[in-house]
Amino acid sequence: MRAVRYHEYGGVETLVVERVPDPHPGPGEIRVRVAAAGVNPVDWKVRSGVVQEVLPVDLPAIPGREAVGLVDEIGAGVQGVSIGDRVFGLGGVTGATAELAVLLAWAQAPTTWTDEEAAGAGLASVTAMGGLRALGVLRGRTLLIEGAAGGVGSAAVEIAVAHGATVIGTANERNHEFLTSLGAVPTTYGTGLAERLATLAPDGVDIALDTAASGSLAALVAIVGDPARVSTIADHANAHRLGVHLANAENDATLLAEAGKLGQQGRYTPRVERTYPLERIAEAHTYAERGRTRGKIVICI
């Protein structure tokens, strides 16, 4: 099969498209013929080597953790899925940006999603849901999402709105119209946030989700008044120091199925800012490293 690989840690110049052996699923796994694969911050962080102490990989490695495609091989013990089913889901830390990928957790892809949308749904949805689940009941509560225009943030907005929350999202002003389209009340981040929120939510903010790791976690705790009502998916160091919930992305098929159900109902649509063909993977990683992506970046296989 054709795949993107890097043979050493480094910059985007290490990414090459080449022929590699086909992977095969182990027990409890499936293989899909990939239509599209998502690009996430973890991909370039792993490739660059900056997280190799906590996320080491065997080199050469294929970047990518999420994909959508048609099932073409099923591992031992797998039930509830058939050859030819269109599914989206998650593999290991690497392996998705290829013509064939092994998935460890998956769900049926909604017919309402394009392949590009489904490719960007897996990691963002389970991460967003993990962060939201730590905050308890959403219905009737006012939720602040820090970094609401990114891949996880935009997913969290729609999912929280679907569950009955009033959502205020922070983002650069250029993304305010985008947040409004998702159902959130937009505001800018940074200095003066508490004062802006006093106007936007005169009855106060009940809970907060940080997706940005911009150093605002202490301010979020002060805004809601209790570290137990704040969760983060990104600021590991300060989460422990402040005692807020830390949600890590998990290969959770139940959460994927819930995201797919919301998608089929038209209540959650993964937002894709840019798509690239396999041969332009370096451009995709370069853009991702800027840290200003609105929604997701997707590679079309």
N, C-alpha and C positions, 0 to 999 in steps of 0.2 A: 504494500500500500504506500501511498504518498503521505508524508507527514512533515510537520515542522519539527526540527530538533535543534538543540544547542549541545555542543560537546564539551564546553567549559563554561564556568560562570563568567559573566561579563555583560557588556552592553548589547544593543540591538544587532550589532554586527555579528554576533555569535549565532544568530538565527539563520537556519538554512532549511530549504525544502528538499527532501531527498526520499529515496525508496528505503523502507524499513520493513522488517518482518511483521506479518499480521499478528495482532494480539488475540488471545482467546480467553473467554470468561472462566473463572474458577467457580466453585460452589457458591450459590447465592448471588451470582453476578450475571449480567447479560452483555452482549455486544451489539452495538448499533452501527449501521452504515450512516455516517454523520452527514447531515445536511448543512449544519452551521454550528459553530462553537463560540461561546462567550469569552471575552477578555476581561479579566479582573485585576485589581491591584496586586493580589497575591502572585499572579503570574510573573510580572516583571520583578517583583521583589525576590521571588525564588530564583529566577533566571540570573539576576545580578549578583546573587550570593549574599546579599545583606541579611538574609534570615536563615542562612545555612546551619547555624547552631541549633535553631528550633525546628526548622523544616528542611532537613537534608534530603537530597534526592540522588538517585543513581544516575550518573552521566554515561552516555548522552541521554537527555531527557526531552520529552515532548511537552510543551507548555499547555496549560488549559485544564480546568477542572469540570467544566459543564458543557453539555452538548444536547442537540436534538437530532433524532434520526429514526430510521426504521430498524426494528429488531431483526437481526439476521443470525444470531446464535445465542443459545440459552444454556446457562450453567446448571450443574446438578442441584436439585432441590428447589429450583425456582418455580413458582406457581403464579397464576393470575396474569400472565403475559404470553403472547403468541408471536411466532415469526410473522413479520410484516406489520406489527403494531407500531404506531408512531408515538414515541415517548420522548420526554425530556428528563434530564436528571444530572446526577453528579458522579464523577469518578474519584480517583485519588487526587493528590495534590497536582499531579501531572497526567498527561495522556490524552487530552480531548481534541487537540488541534490536529486532526488527522482524518483520513478517509474512513477509518474504523476506530471505535473507542469502546472500552469496557466501562460500564456504569455499575456503581455499587448501590445506588438508590435512584429510583425513577418513578414516574407517574405518566398516565396517558396525557398526551399533549392536547389541549383544547382545540377544537376545530376553528375556534374564533381567533387563534393566534397564528401568525405567519411563522415560518421556520426561524426567521431572524428574531422575532419576539420570544419564541419558545427557547431559543438558544441562550437568551439573556435572562431567563426566569429562574433557573435553578438556584444558584448561589445567592442572588439578591433576595429571593423570596424566603428561603429558609433562614437566612441571616436576619432579615427584617422581622420575621415571625418570632424568632428566638428572642430578639430584643424586646418585642412588644409583649410576648407571653410573660416575661419577667415582671411586667408592670401590672398584671392582673386585668380586671374587667376594663374594657375600653368604652363601652356604650355609656353615653351621657357625660363623659369626662373630657376635659380640655388637655390635649397632648401637644407638647412642643417637640418638634423634630429638628435637631441641629444638623445641618448639611442635607437638607431635604431634596435637593435637585440631583444628587448622585444616583448611582445604581441602586444601592440599598435604601437610601433616603426616599427616592421616588416610589419604590415598591412599598415602603412602610407607610407613606402617605395614603396611597390607594387602599391598602389593606386595612389600615386603621379607620379610614372613612367608611369602608364597607362594614366594619364592625361597630359603627355608630359613634365614633369619637369626633369631636371638633378638633381639627388639626391646624396648628400654626407652624409654618416651616420657615427656617432661615436659609437664605441663599443670596448670592450676588444679585444685584438689581436686574441684571440681564435675564435672570431666570425666574423673575417674579410672575410673569405671565404664564410661564410653564407650570409653576406651582398652583396657580389659580385654576388652570385647566385640569389639574389632578384632584381638585377639591379642597386645597389647603388655603389658608390665609397667609400670604407671604410677608416676610419682614427681612431686613438685613441683619447680619450677624455682627458680633463685635461690640465695641464700647456703646453703652446706652441701651443694651438689649432689654434690661429689666424695665426701664422707663417706657420703651416702646410697647412692651407686653402689657404694662399697666393700662395702656389705652386700648389695645386690641382685645385684652381679656380682663375687664374690670373686676370680675369675680375670681380672678387668679388662674394660674396654671396648675393642673392636678398632677401631671406626670410628664417626664421628659425622656427622650431617646436621643443619644448622641451617636451619630454615624460618621463624624468628621475628625475626631481626635485633634481638634484645633486648640486644645488647652483651655476649653471653656467648661470643663466638667464641674469645677468648684462653683462656678457661677450658676450652672444649672441646678445644683443642689440648693444653693441659696434661693433661687427663684421658686422652686417647689416646696422647699422647707424641710426635706427629709431625704437622705441618701437612698432609702428603701424605695423611693418613688422615681428613681433615676436609673436608667440602664445605658450601657455603652456597648457597641460592637467593635470599637476600635482603640480606645484609650486604656490599654491594659495596665500600665504603671499607675495611673491616677485612680483607676477603678479600685484597686486594692487599697490604696492610701486613703481614699475617701469613703470606702465601704459601699459603693454602688454596685448594682448588678452588672456582671460581665457576661455577655452572651457570645458564644463562639459558633461559627457555622458548622452544622452537623449534617451528615448524610442521612437525613430523616425523610423516609418515603411518605410518612403521614403528613408532614408539612408540605411536601411537594404536591401531594394529592389535594390538599386544602387549597393551595395556590391555583392548581389546575381547575378546581371547582369554581373558584371565584372568577377565573378567566372565562370559563364556559358560560357563566352568568353575566359576563360583560362588566364585572365589577373590578377587575384588575387586568391591566394590559401592560406588560413590560415595555418600557420606553427605550427605543434604540436611537442613539444619536448618529452613529456612523457604522457603516459596514465596509469590509475590505475583503478582497479575494485572498486565498491562501498565500499567493506569491508576495503579497504586500504586508505580511505579518510584521515586519520591522516598523513600518509606518504606524500600524495599529498600536504596537507597544510604545512607540515614541509619543503618540498622542495620549495614551493612557498615563504615561509617566508625568504628564503635565498636571494631573490631578484636578482637572476642571471639566470632566466629562459630565454631560447632562444625560442621565440615564445610563445606557450601556453601549459598549463597543462590541461588534460581532464579526467573526470571520466566516465567510460563506465558503463551504467546501465544495 
